[in-house]
Amino acid sequence: MNRKIIGITMLLVFALTAISGVALAEEKKTTPKFKQFHSLVDYKFVAQYAKMPKPKGVMIIDARPYKPKYINGYIPTSVSIPASQFDKMVGQLPESKDTTLIFYCGGFACGLSHKSAWKAEKLGYTNVHVYAAGFPDWKKNAPYYSVGLEAVKNMMAKGENYALVDARPYKKYLAGAIPSAIGIPEKQFAKKRGMLPIDKAETTLIYYCGGYKCALSHKSAIKARYLGYKKVVVAEAGYPGWKEMYGSSGGVEVQAGEVEGAVDTEWLLKALKENPESILLIDVRDPEEYAAGHFPSAINMSVDMVEKKAMEIATDKPIVFNCSTGARAGEAFYLFKDIRPDVKDVFYLEATNDFGEDNSYKVHPNK
């Protein structure tokens, strides 16, 4: 009997030893290889500061690389000071050493935020914290996050499934907007929410307004989440940032044709194939003609309507008028230029166009 008890005891000892060994191995795997900062905060703590208007006395800092991490998604109102550039960018930290500094990076396994926090404390900052769960935790819990304009430009170029929304007052939108944007002022959100896409699960809503100090895009983003949209982001740099980075035409340089006011046909065809949203193409034929076939990205506005609504036509990207032979397109061009001589990027297509019912087309330049 004693031998059996001794045998069972030995087996239990071996089993416990094996289990503890596995546990130690797992612990070793998950133990960070960096020195953790002593003050760790959670999502709830960060959320009280990551909002607009931006609270005073607080700076949220993204310690990840600016590209591609920060521009593709960051905690609202946070600034980019990569850990690798901390010593060079230390001047961007606030002067007051009492400022609440919250560092974050890519999650529990990321040591960049901890590294920066230790440096900040060594510089004399007395209220330093690390959001150890980082951006992955923010995306999981927050109603929205922010992105850089570079990411927006990339989505345009790839033709991804997105809806860009200008939350500024409509007059601001008409005076200039980011290419492909629709105007839904934050104050008119309830009235104009029908303009938002039907698909609430897959379409990414990108809101923007008047720059980093503008709260309209943030308010609209939260309202969109309440409506059930799952993918909502804010481009905090807004239209001022877009103009600074890409120009009012979104960085699109139109190649003119030989005839005054005409666009180069080959250039236009290439643009329509590669990036149709970079141009505002206006078909000035009658609605019946337009319905029978047109360029896929063109909107319809007869010559008469161009004259009546010239002041309402957005000028945030190059405008190209087209018709079936170039005659009415040229007429619309000169009418528009007479009414709005200040607008430079306006052209018309001097060509004969054949449209199919499926919106296929053949373009023959007029000689």
MISE-888716 format. One line per 2 residues: number of its first residue (from 1); their letters; for each residue y, z, x negated of N, C-alpha, C. Coordinates in pm, whole numbers. Layout:
NUM) a) Y Z X Y Z X Y Z X; ...
This chain:
1) mn) -120 0 -83 0 0 0 125 0 -87; 123 88 -193 240 98 -282 267 -35 -351
3) rk) 154 -101 -390 171 -230 -457 238 -332 -366; 201 -330 -235 262 -423 -139 411 -394 -123
5) ii) 443 -263 -116 585 -226 -100 664 -269 -222; 604 -247 -341 671 -287 -466 691 -438 -470
7) gi) 588 -511 -425 597 -658 -425 706 -708 -333; 711 -651 -211 814 -691 -113 953 -658 -166
9) tm) 963 -540 -229 1092 -499 -285 1141 -596 -391; 1047 -638 -479 1081 -732 -586 1128 -865 -528
11) ll) 1059 -911 -422 1099 -1037 -358 1241 -1028 -300; 1269 -913 -238 1403 -893 -183 1509 -893 -292
13) vf) 1475 -830 -403 1570 -826 -518 1598 -966 -568; 1490 -1046 -585 1508 -1183 -632 1591 -1264 -533
15) al) 1564 -1245 -403 1636 -1320 -300 1784 -1286 -301; 1813 -1156 -309 1952 -1111 -311 2024 -1162 -436
17) ta) 1953 -1163 -548 2010 -1212 -673 2046 -1360 -661; 1954 -1437 -600 1976 -1580 -583 2095 -1606 -492
19) is) 2101 -1528 -381 2211 -1544 -287 2344 -1510 -351; 2346 -1401 -427 2470 -1360 -493 2512 -1462 -597
21) gv) 2410 -1522 -662 2441 -1625 -762 2507 -1746 -699; 2455 -1788 -581 2515 -1900 -509 2656 -1866 -465
23) al) 2673 -1743 -417 2805 -1699 -370 2905 -1701 -484; 2860 -1653 -601 2949 -1653 -718 2985 -1794 -760
25) ae) 2885 -1884 -750 2910 -2024 -786 3011 -2087 -692; 2995 -2057 -561 3088 -2111 -462 3228 -2055 -484
27) ek) 3233 -1924 -515 3363 -1861 -540 3429 -1923 -662; 3348 -1954 -762 3400 -2013 -883 3458 -2151 -855
29) kt) 3392 -2223 -762 3439 -2357 -726 3573 -2352 -656; 3591 -2252 -568 3710 -2247 -485 3825 -2168 -548
31) tp) 3794 -2089 -652 3900 -2013 -718 3998 -2108 -786; 4125 -2099 -754 4224 -2189 -813 4227 -2178 -965
33) kf) 4252 -2290 -1030 4261 -2292 -1175 4404 -2274 -1222; 4489 -2222 -1133 4629 -2198 -1167 4666 -2056 -1127
35) kq) 4776 -2009 -1178 4822 -1875 -1147 4894 -1874 -1013; 4833 -1812 -913 4893 -1810 -781 5020 -1725 -778
37) fh) 5116 -1773 -701 5241 -1699 -689 5217 -1576 -602; 5297 -1474 -622 5271 -1345 -556 5319 -1340 -411
39) sl) 5409 -1431 -369 5459 -1427 -231 5419 -1554 -157; 5317 -1542 -72 5265 -1655 4 5306 -1643 151
41) vd) 5345 -1757 210 5388 -1757 351 5305 -1859 429; 5309 -1847 561 5228 -1934 646 5315 -2033 725
43) yk) 5249 -2111 810 5318 -2213 891 5430 -2153 976; 5403 -2041 1040 5501 -1978 1129 5628 -1942 1053
45) fv) 5612 -1895 933 5728 -1858 851 5812 -1981 818; 5745 -2089 778 5816 -2211 738 5881 -2278 858
47) aq) 5814 -2278 972 5862 -2347 1091 5997 -2295 1140; 6026 -2169 1115 6153 -2113 1160 6272 -2170 1081
49) ya) 6243 -2233 967 6349 -2290 884 6348 -2443 882; 6233 -2505 907 6220 -2651 901 6265 -2713 1032
51) km) 6393 -2705 1061 6446 -2756 1187 6591 -2796 1170; 6642 -2868 1270 6782 -2909 1273 6851 -2846 1393
53) pk) 6979 -2800 1375 7056 -2798 1252 6988 -2712 1145; 7006 -2750 1021 6939 -2685 910 6997 -2545 889
55) pk) 6913 -2441 890 6961 -2304 870 7025 -2287 732; 7126 -2204 725 7194 -2178 598 7113 -2078 515
57) gv) 7131 -2088 386 7068 -1993 296 6921 -2016 271; 6874 -2137 301 6731 -2169 284 6716 -2309 224
59) mi) 6620 -2326 135 6585 -2459 84 6433 -2469 79; 6380 -2570 147 6237 -2598 143 6216 -2711 43
61) id) 6123 -2691 -50 6109 -2783 -164 5968 -2838 -174; 5958 -2970 -176 5831 -3040 -192 5806 -3061 -341
63) ar) 5702 -3000 -393 5673 -3007 -536 5582 -3123 -574; 5541 -3205 -477 5456 -3320 -504 5537 -3435 -565
65) py) 5473 -3537 -621 5547 -3655 -670 5623 -3723 -557; 5742 -3776 -589 5823 -3842 -487 5751 -3962 -428
67) kp) 5692 -4045 -515 5612 -4159 -471 5470 -4138 -519; 5371 -4158 -433 5384 -4199 -293 5386 -4083 -195
69) ky) 5368 -3959 -245 5344 -3845 -156 5462 -3812 -65; 5578 -3782 -124 5691 -3734 -45 5739 -3838 56
71) in) 5756 -3963 10 5812 -4065 100 5719 -4096 217; 5590 -4072 201 5494 -4102 308 5477 -3986 406
73) gy) 5541 -3876 380 5534 -3764 473 5574 -3634 409; 5673 -3565 471 5716 -3437 417 5764 -3346 529
75) ip) 5774 -3217 501 5821 -3120 599 5969 -3146 627; 6008 -3156 754 6148 -3184 788 6246 -3093 714
77) ts) 6355 -3152 669 6468 -3091 596 6434 -3056 452; 6309 -3074 409 6275 -3038 271 6328 -3141 172
79) vs) 6353 -3096 50 6400 -3184 -57 6288 -3208 -157; 6297 -3316 -229 6194 -3350 -326 6237 -3307 -467
81) ip) 6165 -3211 -521 6181 -3172 -661 6040 -3162 -719; 5984 -3273 -764 5847 -3271 -817 5832 -3169 -929
83) as) 5719 -3103 -933 5694 -3002 -1037 5706 -3062 -1176; 5665 -3188 -1189 5672 -3255 -1320 5816 -3283 -1362
85) qf) 5908 -3281 -1265 6049 -3309 -1295 6137 -3185 -1276; 6075 -3070 -1260 6151 -2949 -1226 6262 -2921 -1326
87) dk) 6231 -2925 -1454 6331 -2891 -1556 6449 -2989 -1555; 6421 -3117 -1524 6527 -3217 -1521 6610 -3206 -1393
89) mv) 6548 -3163 -1284 6615 -3161 -1155 6657 -3021 -1112; 6651 -2926 -1202 6682 -2788 -1169 6824 -2773 -1114
91) gq) 6912 -2865 -1148 7049 -2861 -1100 7060 -2880 -950; 6953 -2929 -885 6955 -2948 -740 6927 -2819 -663
93) lp) 6884 -2717 -734 6864 -2589 -668 6999 -2528 -633; 7005 -2448 -527 7133 -2388 -486 7186 -2290 -590
95) es) 7318 -2273 -592 7381 -2183 -689 7346 -2037 -661; 7344 -2001 -532 7316 -1861 -497 7171 -1824 -527
97) kd) 7153 -1723 -607 7019 -1678 -643 6950 -1604 -529; 7027 -1573 -423 6970 -1505 -307 6911 -1603 -205
99) tt) 6930 -1733 -227 6879 -1834 -135 6728 -1824 -120; 6682 -1835 3 6537 -1837 27 6481 -1971 -16
101) li) 6392 -1971 -114 6329 -2093 -163 6183 -2094 -119; 6142 -2203 -53 6003 -2216 -8 5944 -2342 -72
103) fy) 5850 -2324 -162 5784 -2436 -229 5652 -2468 -159; 5619 -2597 -155 5488 -2637 -101 5442 -2763 -171
105) cg) 5313 -2794 -158 5260 -2921 -210 5142 -2965 -124; 5030 -3000 -184 4922 -3064 -110 4813 -2976 -55
107) gf) 4836 -2847 -47 4735 -2758 11 4689 -2651 -86; 4585 -2577 -45 4540 -2461 -122 4493 -2496 -264
109) ac) 4442 -2616 -282 4392 -2654 -414 4502 -2707 -505; 4624 -2719 -453 4735 -2774 -531 4815 -2662 -595
111) gl) 4833 -2671 -725 4906 -2567 -797 5051 -2600 -828; 5098 -2718 -785 5234 -2760 -819 5340 -2667 -761
113) sh) 5321 -2626 -636 5419 -2538 -573 5424 -2402 -642; 5309 -2351 -681 5303 -2222 -750 5372 -2231 -886
115) ks) 5347 -2340 -955 5409 -2361 -1087 5561 -2363 -1076; 5613 -2433 -977 5758 -2441 -958 5816 -2306 -915
117) aw) 5742 -2234 -829 5790 -2105 -781 5806 -2005 -896; 5710 -2003 -987 5719 -1914 -1102 5842 -1948 -1185
119) ka) 5870 -2077 -1202 5986 -2118 -1281 6116 -2077 -1213; 6119 -2095 -1080 6240 -2058 -1006 6267 -1909 -1017
121) ek) 6163 -1830 -1007 6180 -1686 -1018 6228 -1647 -1157; 6178 -1717 -1256 6220 -1690 -1394 6367 -1723 -1414
123) lg) 6418 -1818 -1334 6559 -1855 -1343 6650 -1752 -1275; 6590 -1656 -1206 6669 -1551 -1145 6674 -1554 -993
125) yt) 6604 -1647 -930 6601 -1651 -783 6516 -1535 -733; 6570 -1462 -636 6508 -1337 -593 6431 -1344 -462
127) nv) 6436 -1461 -396 6370 -1474 -265 6286 -1601 -262; 6183 -1604 -343 6101 -1724 -363 5964 -1706 -296
129) hv) 5917 -1812 -229 5789 -1808 -159 5713 -1939 -180; 5583 -1934 -155 5499 -2053 -160 5423 -2068 -30
131) ya) 5436 -2185 30 5358 -2219 150 5230 -2284 97; 5131 -2198 70 5010 -2243 0 4931 -2347 78
133) ag) 4928 -2338 210 4854 -2435 291 4918 -2573 284; 5047 -2577 257 5118 -2700 227 5127 -2804 338
135) fp) 5155 -2928 297 5180 -3035 392 5062 -3065 484; 4937 -3060 436 4824 -3084 529 4826 -2987 647
137) dw) 4862 -2862 622 4867 -2762 728 4984 -2791 822; 5096 -2837 765 5211 -2872 848 5176 -2985 945
139) kk) 5113 -3091 895 5075 -3204 979 4981 -3160 1092; 4897 -3064 1061 4800 -3017 1160 4865 -2938 1272
141) na) 4970 -2863 1240 5029 -2770 1337 5163 -2811 1396; 5241 -2889 1325 5378 -2920 1367 5383 -3037 1465
143) py) 5487 -3044 1549 5500 -3156 1643 5530 -3289 1575; 5594 -3283 1459 5626 -3407 1387 5652 -3375 1240
145) ys) 5663 -3480 1159 5702 -3464 1019 5799 -3575 983; 5851 -3574 863 5951 -3673 822 5894 -3769 719
147) vg) 5957 -3887 710 5914 -3989 614 6037 -4050 547; 6015 -4110 431 6122 -4180 361 6140 -4321 416
149) le) 6256 -4378 394 6282 -4514 441 6193 -4616 372; 6147 -4584 251 6055 -4673 182 5927 -4691 263
151) av) 5882 -4583 325 5761 -4590 407 5785 -4674 532; 5904 -4662 590 5938 -4742 708 5940 -4890 671
153) kn) 6002 -4923 559 6010 -5063 513 5869 -5119 490; 5781 -5034 436 5644 -5077 409 5569 -5105 539
155) mm) 5592 -5023 642 5527 -5044 772 5574 -5176 834; 5701 -5206 816 5755 -5334 866 5686 -5451 798
157) ak) 5678 -5443 666 5622 -5553 588 5475 -5577 623; 5402 -5470 652 5260 -5482 684 5234 -5515 831
159) ge) 5341 -5507 913 5323 -5535 1055 5240 -5430 1125; 5256 -5304 1083 5178 -5196 1142 5223 -5165 1286
161) ny) 5143 -5088 1355 5169 -5055 1495 5270 -4941 1503; 5398 -4975 1517 5502 -4874 1522 5611 -4915 1620
163) al) 5692 -4816 1660 5812 -4841 1741 5925 -4762 1675; 6027 -4832 1629 6140 -4771 1561 6250 -4744 1663
165) vd) 6295 -4620 1672 6388 -4581 1778 6516 -4521 1719; 6630 -4580 1756 6761 -4530 1715 6808 -4430 1819
167) ar) 6825 -4304 1778 6861 -4197 1872 7012 -4175 1882; 7090 -4257 1814 7237 -4242 1819 7293 -4296 1951
169) py) 7420 -4269 1981 7484 -4329 2098 7473 -4482 2091; 7465 -4546 2208 7434 -4689 2213 7538 -4774 2141
171) kk) 7665 -4735 2145 7769 -4812 2075 7745 -4814 1925; 7695 -4703 1873 7661 -4697 1731 7546 -4794 1701
173) yl) 7449 -4795 1788 7334 -4885 1773 7378 -5031 1771; 7467 -5068 1863 7513 -5206 1871 7595 -5246 1749
175) ag) 7662 -5150 1690 7745 -5179 1572 7660 -5203 1448; 7535 -5164 1452 7447 -5183 1338 7328 -5090 1346
177) ai) 7210 -5144 1325 7087 -5063 1335 6984 -5114 1236; 6879 -5036 1215 6771 -5078 1127 6693 -5190 1196
179) ps) 6657 -5295 1125 6583 -5407 1186 6463 -5361 1266; 6446 -5423 1382 6336 -5403 1477 6353 -5278 1564
181) ai) 6462 -5202 1545 6481 -5079 1622 6525 -5107 1765; 6488 -5016 1854 6540 -5017 1991 6633 -4898 2006
183) gi) 6731 -4909 2095 6829 -4803 2112 6797 -4714 2231; 6759 -4589 2203 6737 -4490 2309 6815 -4364 2269
185) pe) 6941 -4354 2308 7022 -4237 2271 6954 -4107 2313; 6964 -4005 2231 6899 -3878 2261 6943 -3822 2395
187) kq) 7071 -3838 2429 7122 -3785 2555 7070 -3863 2676; 7020 -3985 2653 6968 -4067 2761 6816 -4080 2752
189) fa) 6754 -3988 2681 6610 -3996 2658 6532 -4004 2790; 6565 -3916 2883 6492 -3912 3011 6506 -4041 3089
191) kk) 6627 -4098 3089 6653 -4220 3167 6586 -4343 3104; 6581 -4346 2971 6533 -4465 2902 6395 -4449 2840
193) rg) 6324 -4344 2876 6193 -4324 2815 6094 -4434 2852; 6123 -4509 2960 6039 -4621 2998 6038 -4732 2895
195) ml) 6134 -4731 2801 6140 -4831 2695 6039 -4802 2584; 5985 -4681 2583 5888 -4645 2480 5755 -4715 2507
197) pi) 5675 -4738 2404 5547 -4808 2422 5451 -4731 2511; 5364 -4804 2579 5267 -4742 2669 5162 -4664 2591
199) dk) 5121 -4720 2479 5017 -4656 2397 5071 -4529 2331; 5021 -4414 2372 5069 -4287 2319 4982 -4231 2207
201) ae) 4868 -4294 2186 4773 -4240 2089 4783 -4306 1952; 4804 -4436 1949 4796 -4510 1823 4932 -4558 1769
203) tt) 5027 -4582 1859 5158 -4630 1813 5236 -4517 1746; 5287 -4542 1627 5368 -4444 1558 5514 -4459 1600
205) li) 5572 -4353 1654 5714 -4353 1690 5794 -4304 1571; 5890 -4386 1527 5975 -4348 1414 6118 -4333 1466
207) yy) 6167 -4211 1464 6303 -4185 1510 6399 -4174 1392; 6522 -4220 1413 6626 -4200 1311 6761 -4190 1381
209) cg) 6861 -4142 1309 6997 -4138 1364 7098 -4153 1250; 7196 -4064 1242 7307 -4084 1149 7294 -4022 1013
211) gy) 7175 -3989 969 7158 -3934 835 7103 -3793 834; 7105 -3732 716 7039 -3603 696 7099 -3488 778
213) kc) 7224 -3501 817 7288 -3394 894 7281 -3417 1044; 7218 -3525 1085 7210 -3561 1227 7083 -3503 1289
215) al) 7100 -3432 1399 6986 -3366 1465 6927 -3448 1579; 6991 -3560 1617 6948 -3636 1735 6805 -3688 1722
217) sh) 6769 -3737 1606 6634 -3791 1586 6529 -3680 1595; 6560 -3563 1544 6468 -3450 1549 6445 -3405 1694
219) ks) 6554 -3398 1770 6543 -3358 1912 6460 -3460 1990; 6484 -3588 1963 6409 -3693 2033 6261 -3690 1996
221) ai) 6232 -3662 1870 6093 -3656 1825 6016 -3548 1899; 6077 -3432 1917 6013 -3323 1989 5991 -3360 2135
223) ka) 6089 -3428 2196 6075 -3471 2335 5961 -3571 2350; 5946 -3660 2251 5839 -3760 2255 5703 -3693 2249
225) ry) 5690 -3587 2170 5563 -3515 2163 5531 -3450 2297; 5634 -3398 2364 5611 -3338 2496 5563 -3442 2598
227) lg) 5602 -3569 2574 5558 -3676 2663 5414 -3717 2635; 5359 -3669 2525 5219 -3698 2494 5196 -3794 2378
229) yk) 5304 -3837 2310 5286 -3925 2195 5229 -3844 2078; 5125 -3899 2016 5052 -3825 1914 5106 -3845 1772
231) kv) 5161 -3963 1747 5211 -3994 1612 5362 -4010 1616; 5431 -3905 1577 5578 -3905 1581 5632 -3860 1446
233) vv) 5724 -3939 1390 5787 -3905 1263 5937 -3927 1272; 6010 -3872 1176 6155 -3889 1169 6193 -3942 1032
235) ae) 6272 -4049 1029 6327 -4102 904 6465 -4038 887; 6470 -3927 817 6590 -3845 812 6711 -3914 749
237) ag) 6688 -4004 656 6801 -4071 590 6878 -4158 688; 6813 -4202 795 6880 -4274 902 6944 -4406 863
239) yp) 7032 -4452 952 7097 -4581 927 7186 -4581 802; 7262 -4473 774 7341 -4472 650 7254 -4491 527
241) gw) 7138 -4427 526 7048 -4441 412 6991 -4581 402; 6962 -4641 519 6910 -4777 520 7012 -4875 463
243) ke) 7137 -4862 505 7242 -4951 456 7259 -4937 305; 7250 -4814 257 7265 -4790 113 7150 -4849 34
245) my) 7029 -4838 87 6911 -4885 15 6886 -5034 30; 6905 -5086 152 6866 -5224 179 6977 -5313 231
247) gs) 7094 -5257 259 7202 -5337 316 7190 -5346 466; 7294 -5392 530 7295 -5397 677 7195 -5496 733
249) sg) 7154 -5592 651 7057 -5692 698 6915 -5656 657; 6899 -5532 611 6765 -5487 575 6714 -5551 447
251) gv) 6805 -5596 363 6766 -5656 237 6722 -5801 249; 6740 -5862 366 6699 -6000 389 6812 -6094 347
253) ev) 6785 -6180 253 6884 -6279 209 6845 -6415 267; 6928 -6462 359 6899 -6588 428 6937 -6706 340
255) qa) 6848 -6804 336 6876 -6927 261 6934 -7030 358; 7058 -7072 331 7126 -7166 420 7080 -7309 395
257) ge) 7092 -7392 499 7057 -7533 487 7177 -7614 439; 7162 -7746 439 7268 -7833 390 7384 -7845 489
259) ve) 7354 -7837 618 7456 -7848 721 7524 -7713 741; 7656 -7713 765 7730 -7589 785 7669 -7507 899
261) ga) 7640 -7380 870 7588 -7289 970 7438 -7297 991; 7374 -7399 938 7230 -7417 959 7150 -7333 859
263) vd) 7036 -7287 904 6946 -7214 817 6850 -7313 752; 6804 -7284 631 6705 -7369 566 6574 -7360 645
265) te) 6524 -7474 689 6407 -7476 778 6283 -7415 713; 6256 -7454 590 6137 -7401 523 6146 -7250 504
267) wl) 6267 -7204 470 6286 -7059 452 6258 -6986 583; 6310 -7039 694 6292 -6976 823 6145 -6971 862
269) lk) 6073 -7080 844 5932 -7085 881 5851 -6983 801; 5886 -6967 674 5818 -6869 590 5848 -6727 638
271) al) 5975 -6704 673 6014 -6571 721 5946 -6538 853; 5934 -6637 943 5870 -6614 1072 5721 -6585 1056
273) ke) 5663 -6638 952 5520 -6617 927 5495 -6481 860; 5581 -6444 762 5556 -6325 682 5623 -6199 736
275) np) 5742 -6215 793 5816 -6096 840 5908 -6133 955; 5854 -6169 1070 5935 -6216 1182 6035 -6114 1234
277) es) 6006 -5985 1218 6096 -5882 1270 6221 -5867 1185; 6227 -5934 1070 6344 -5923 983 6460 -6010 1031
279) il) 6435 -6093 1133 6537 -6185 1185 6548 -6169 1336; 6670 -6175 1386 6691 -6178 1530 6698 -6325 1571
281) li) 6589 -6378 1623 6579 -6518 1662 6609 -6528 1812; 6714 -6604 1847 6757 -6616 1986 6739 -6759 2035
283) dv) 6653 -6776 2132 6628 -6906 2193 6731 -6925 2305; 6819 -7024 2288 6931 -7042 2381 6902 -7143 2492
285) rd) 6776 -7181 2510 6741 -7272 2620 6738 -7197 2752; 6723 -7268 2859 6714 -7207 2991 6583 -7128 3003
287) pe) 6580 -7027 3090 6460 -6944 3105 6333 -7023 3133; 6345 -7132 3212 6227 -7213 3245 6169 -7279 3120
289) ey) 6258 -7330 3035 6213 -7393 2911 6148 -7288 2819; 6212 -7174 2811 6161 -7065 2726 6022 -7022 2772
291) aa) 6004 -7012 2903 5876 -6967 2959 5763 -7065 2929; 5798 -7192 2912 5697 -7295 2886 5646 -7293 2743
293) gh) 5716 -7219 2655 5675 -7211 2515 5793 -7179 2425; 5772 -7091 2327 5882 -7053 2238 5826 -6990 2111
295) fp) 5913 -6967 2012 5871 -6894 1893 5828 -6754 1936; 5714 -6705 1888 5661 -6576 1933 5760 -6459 1923
297) sa) 5844 -6458 1822 5935 -6344 1802 6073 -6365 1863; 6095 -6482 1927 6228 -6513 1980 6253 -6444 2114
299) in) 6379 -6405 2134 6421 -6356 2265 6500 -6468 2332; 6511 -6462 2463 6578 -6569 2537 6717 -6525 2583
301) ms) 6816 -6609 2551 6953 -6586 2594 7023 -6722 2596; 7046 -6775 2712 7107 -6907 2723 7245 -6909 2658
303) vd) 7298 -7027 2633 7429 -7041 2568 7536 -6966 2647; 7532 -6977 2778 7629 -6907 2863 7620 -6755 2843
305) mv) 7498 -6706 2833 7479 -6562 2816 7523 -6516 2677; 7503 -6602 2577 7551 -6569 2442 7701 -6549 2444
307) ek) 7771 -6636 2515 7916 -6625 2523 7957 -6497 2596; 7885 -6462 2702 7920 -6344 2782 7884 -6213 2711
309) ka) 7772 -6215 2639 7722 -6090 2581 7731 -6086 2428; 7819 -6166 2373 7832 -6173 2228 7857 -6036 2164
311) me) 7938 -5954 2229 7972 -5824 2173 7856 -5725 2180; 7755 -5756 2260 7641 -5666 2275 7524 -5702 2183
313) ia) 7530 -5818 2120 7421 -5862 2033 7421 -5781 1904; 7310 -5717 1875 7300 -5635 1754 7312 -5721 1629
315) td) 7380 -5669 1529 7404 -5745 1405 7342 -5676 1284; 7238 -5595 1308 7176 -5521 1199 7087 -5609 1110
317) kp) 7056 -5729 1158 6977 -5822 1078 7027 -5964 1104; 6993 -6060 1019 7041 -6198 1037 7007 -6254 1174
319) iv) 7101 -6328 1232 7083 -6391 1363 7063 -6540 1345; 6961 -6594 1409 6936 -6738 1406 6918 -6788 1548
321) fn) 7003 -6883 1589 6991 -6944 1722 6901 -7066 1712; 6819 -7087 1815 6736 -7207 1816 6727 -7264 1957
323) cs) 6693 -7389 1967 6670 -7454 2097 6560 -7558 2077; 6568 -7673 2143 6464 -7775 2125 6506 -7885 2028
325) tg) 6637 -7910 2014 6684 -8018 1927 6788 -7974 1824; 6837 -7853 1836 6942 -7806 1745 7081 -7816 1806
327) ar) 7096 -7893 1915 7228 -7914 1975 7283 -7786 2037; 7207 -7727 2130 7254 -7605 2195 7257 -7487 2098
329) ag) 7168 -7487 2002 7168 -7381 1901 7297 -7384 1822; 7341 -7505 1785 7467 -7520 1712 7586 -7476 1798
331) ea) 7580 -7510 1927 7687 -7470 2019 7696 -7318 2028; 7581 -7253 2039 7577 -7107 2047 7630 -7045 1918
333) fy) 7597 -7105 1806 7643 -7057 1676 7796 -7053 1671; 7861 -7165 1707 8007 -7173 1698 8075 -7084 1802
335) lf) 8015 -7072 1921 8070 -6981 2022 8067 -6836 1971; 7956 -6799 1913 7941 -6662 1862 8039 -6636 1748
337) kd) 8054 -6733 1658 8144 -6715 1543 8289 -6703 1589; 8325 -6774 1696 8462 -6763 1748 8489 -6623 1803
339) ir) 8388 -6566 1869 8405 -6434 1931 8392 -6322 1827; 8301 -6340 1733 8276 -6235 1633 8280 -6294 1492
341) pd) 8400 -6330 1447 8415 -6392 1314 8380 -6298 1199; 8373 -6168 1226 8343 -6070 1122 8195 -6068 1083
343) vk) 8110 -6122 1170 7966 -6122 1143 7932 -6240 1052; 7874 -6209 937 7847 -6312 837 7708 -6376 850
345) dv) 7609 -6293 874 7471 -6344 873 7432 -6404 1008; 7494 -6519 1041 7465 -6591 1165 7435 -6736 1132
347) fy) 7328 -6792 1188 7286 -6928 1158 7226 -6994 1282; 7196 -7121 1272 7122 -7188 1378 7021 -7282 1315
349) le) 6918 -7317 1392 6811 -7403 1341 6841 -7547 1379; 6872 -7628 1278 6900 -7771 1298 6769 -7847 1286
351) at) 6693 -7846 1397 6561 -7908 1396 6516 -7940 1538; 6418 -8030 1546 6355 -8062 1675 6223 -7985 1681
353) nd) 6208 -7907 1788 6093 -7816 1797 6003 -7849 1915; 5874 -7852 1890 5775 -7873 1995 5698 -7743 2014
355) fg) 5703 -7689 2137 5636 -7562 2166 5517 -7582 2257; 5409 -7511 2227 5291 -7513 2313 5293 -7396 2409
357) ed) 5208 -7401 2512 5204 -7293 2611 5158 -7161 2550; 5083 -7168 2440 5036 -7048 2374 5134 -7000 2267
359) ns) 5259 -7052 2274 5366 -7020 2179 5337 -7070 2037; 5250 -7171 2027 5237 -7242 1900 5357 -7333 1886
361) yk) 5386 -7377 1768 5506 -7459 1750 5493 -7553 1630; 5569 -7664 1640 5584 -7759 1529 5733 -7783 1512
363) vh) 5781 -7773 1390 5924 -7785 1363 5947 -7908 1275; 6040 -7994 1321 6075 -8116 1248 6224 -8112 1213
365) pn) 6260 -8085 1087 6400 -8079 1050 6474 -8208 1085; 6595 -8195 1139 6678 -8312 1170 6742 -8363 1042
367) k) 6739 -8495 1028 6797 -8556 908 6918 -8641 945
